[in-house]
Amino acid sequence: MADGNQLFPAPRLILAALVAGVLAGAVAVYVSESGSGNNAPAEVAAATSGKDDAACAAKAERAKKVAAKATGQVAALLPADPPQSLKSLAFNGPDGKPMTLADQAGKTVLLNLWATWCAPCRAEMPALDALQKEMGSDRFQVVAVNVDTGDDAKPKKFLSEIGVATLGYYRDPTLGLFNEVKTRGLALGLPVTMLIDAEGCLIAHMNGPAEWSGADARRLVEAALAPSS
């Protein structure tokens, strides 16, 4: 298990994350937002999205209850206010084919956006890998999406060099995913992490790195998996 105090000198790395986010935002201005891959007519898609958002918004108390378990090394996690549907978030799966978060239906997901040029992202990847190894199941999945532009060579080399072997390789080289998350008010920069329930509803989110392999993160995941009361 990683030592959170050694892994994350918090003020310096979080400042680096914010600076990296400003740079990412500047780049994003010049990139056309990619489509979600949804071929439904716009009015049908909008109606479906509105219905999903309404269902998610009803989970506000649940979001507060789960986020209250975010203490210690994951205390920066905030409850979704209000919870919203993230089913339409699009990226490429480990097989290289387009997918959306809806393809993870039935699983609670810890969605993380990272890049090789983001120092705090690089620091927390082993911890995310450890969390997936320990708690990944048919009910919970860590989905870490690399958002480097260009081809796969650099991110794959980085993951190989640091020994990340359990996480699936998810990608969005277009910045479309980052742009959408930013538009939704969830991203200041990178890394950004979102806790999403089995119905695709955002429950909690945070900007900046965390020690995801520690006991605090495990308790948070257990709270997210617990039945609603």
N, C-alpha and C positions, 0 to 999 in steps of 0.2 A: 504493500500500500504506500502510495506517495506521501511524503511529508508536506502538508499544505503550506507550512511556514517557509520551508525551503523553496518550494516550487513557485510560490507566488509572493514576491515582494510587492504587496498590493498597490500602494500609491504609485510607484513607478510604472508598473505594468498596466494599471488601469488608465493612467495618463497616456501611455503609449497606445492603448486601444482607442482612446478618444481621438488622438492625433491621426491614427490610421483610419479611423472612421471618417474624418474630415477629408482625407485624401481619397478614400473610396467614394465618398459622396461627390467629390469633384469629378472623378472619372465617370461616375454614373450619369452625370449630366449629359455626356456626349455619347451615351449608349442607348439605342432604342430599346424600349422595354419589350421583352419577348412575350409571345402568346402563351397561354396556359395549356394549349393543346386541347381545349374544350371546343368541339365543333358544333355545339348546340347553338340555335339562334340566340342572339344577344338578349332578347326579352325573356326567353325561357331561362337562360343562365342567370339573369338578374333576379327573376322570381325565385328560383331555387336558392340562390345565395341569400336572399332576404329571409326566406323561410328558415334556412340553416342558422343564420345569425340570430333570429328571434329565439330559436330553440336553445342556442348557446347562451344568450343573454339571461335566460332563466336560471342559469347555473352560477349566478353571482355569489351566492352564499357558499356554495361548494368551493368556488375558487378561493374565497377568503379563508375558508377552513383549511384547505390544502396548503396555501401559501403561508399560513401561520406556522406550519411545520418547517419552514425554511429558516433555519437558525444557523449560528456558527459560520462555517465556511461557505454556506450557500445563502446567507442572510440577505444578499442583495436581490434575491428573487422577489418580484412584486406580483400581487394578484392581478389578473386581467380585469380591467374596469372599463366597459363590461367584457365578459367573455365573448369571443367572436369565432366564427367558423373559419378554419384555415385549410379546409379540405382541398381548395383549389390551388394551393401552393405547388408549383411545378418545378421539377428538376429531373436529372437522369439517374436511373437506378444502377445498381452494381453491374447489371448486364449491359449498360450503356444506352438502354432504351428509355424514352420519356415516360415519366410517371407523375402522379400527384400524391399529395398526402392522403387523399381518399383511398389510395391503394393500401394504406396501413390500417384501414378500418378494423376495429376490434382490439387494437393495441394502444396502450398509453405510450406516447412518443416523447422523447427528449430530443427536440430538433435543434441542432447547433450549426451555425454558419461560420466558416473559418477560411483562412487563406494562408499561404506559406509566407507572405510578406508581413503578416500580422504576428508580432512577437508573442503577445499573450495567447493567441490562438495556438501557436506552436507549443507553448508551455503546457497547455491544458489537454492536448491530444492524448498523451499516455493515460491521464486520469479518466477521460471519456472511454478510452479503450478498456480500461480496468472495470469501469462501471458496467459496460456492455457484457464483458466476460462473466462478471459475477451475477448480474441481475437480468440479463437479456433472456427473453422467453417468448412464448406465444402470446404473452400479455403485455410485455414491455420491450421497447426497442430504442436504442440510441441511434439517431439518424444524423450523422455529421456530414454536412454538405460542403464540399470545397467549392469556393467561388473564384478561384484564380482564372483569369482570362488565358486564352491560348490552349495548348494541348495538355494531355495528361502527364507528360514526362516529369515535370517538376514536382507536383503534389505526390505522385506515386513514389518517386525517389525519396522524398522526405519521409513518407510513412514507412517505407522499407528501412530507412536508416535508423529510425527511432524505435523500430520493432512493433509498430501497431499492426496487429494481425487479426483482431476480433471484429473491429468495426467494418461494416460494409462500405464500399467505395461509392459515395454519392457525389454528383457533380452538377454544377451549373456554370459554364464558362461565359455566359452571356450577361451576367449581372442582373438579369431579369428578376430572379428570386430576391436578391438583396434589395433591389429597387422597390419591389412590392412590399416587403417587410418594412422598409423605411417609410413608404407612403402610408402604411397602416399605423405609423407612429411607434413602432416596436424596436427600431434600430437607430442608435446614435452612431454606431460604427461596428467594428468587429473585435472580438467575437460577440454574437448575440445568441441567446439560448431561449427556447420556448418549450414549456411543458404543455402537452396537448393530450386531451383524454381520448378514450376509445371511439368517441363519436366525432372526432375532429375538431373539438372545441378548445380554444386557447384557455388554459387555466391560470398560467403564470408565466412571467418572462423576466429576463435580466440582460443587461449590457455589461460586458467585461467578463474576465475569467473567474473560474471557481475551482475548488478542489473536489472534483466529481467522484473521486474514488474513496472519499472519506465516509465516516459514519453519518455525518449530517446529510450527505446526499442520499445515502441508503434510506434513512428515515423519511426523507422527502418522497422518494419513489414509493416506499411502502404506503405512505399516506395517500398518494395519488391512486394507488391500486386498490385501496380499501373501499368496500361497498359504500355507496352514499347512504346516509342515515336519514 
